[in-house]
Amino acid sequence: MEENIKQYTVVVFTEDKVGLLNRITIVFTRRHLNIDSLTTSESEIKGIFRYTIVTKTTPEMMKKAADQIEKLTEVLRAFYYEAQDVVSQELALYKISTANLSTPMEGLIRDFNVRILDIEKEFIIVEKTGSRKEVLRLFEQLKPYGILQFACTGQVAVTKPMKELETYLQELNKAAQKSNEIRSWKLKN
């Protein structure tokens, strides 16, 4: 019986290296963890990249996976958070047939705070930003009108409790300097 399963948002800060995404996802694969959402982007610090990964697992398995990710050479830090510790959104695009356009759909667009991006003779493209639930709820509401295409980003999240990344980088530099000092002292003695 699966007990104590929670949704986690994993935030990984890395150097920009080819193949690193593959190595990070392998950590999840080896632990039989499904990735529900994956987004990559630059971070607030130039040259540092951010991976935002959503998964469901136990607290123990999440800790092991985060520790394993941090062992990868190009990874600076890996954090994981429960749902209440992040503010997150997804972006979805819906391409809808204009053949069935009607007043009720216009109401849906207004009710769901949807932005119209493009209107053509055969279709309309709208954008919805919101939680996964909101994005999928709108999808279900638009189905009767004829969804021609649907695309959704992974979760984009910022955390509530966290030191600034710059603070962690300074701590890493201090630890590296101390390690070098100890090595130098050992070599001298």
Buried (B, 14 or more C-beta within 10 A) or exposed (E): EEEEEEBBBBBBBBEEEEEBBEBBBEBBEEBEBEBBBBBBEEBEBEEBBBBBBBBBBBEEBBEBBBEBBBEBEBBBBBBBBEEEBBEBBBBBBBBBBBEEBEEEBEEBBEEBEBEEEEEEEEBBBBEBBBEBEBBBBBBEBBEEBBBBEBEBBBBBBBBEEBEEBEEBBEEEEEEEEEEEEEEEEEEEE
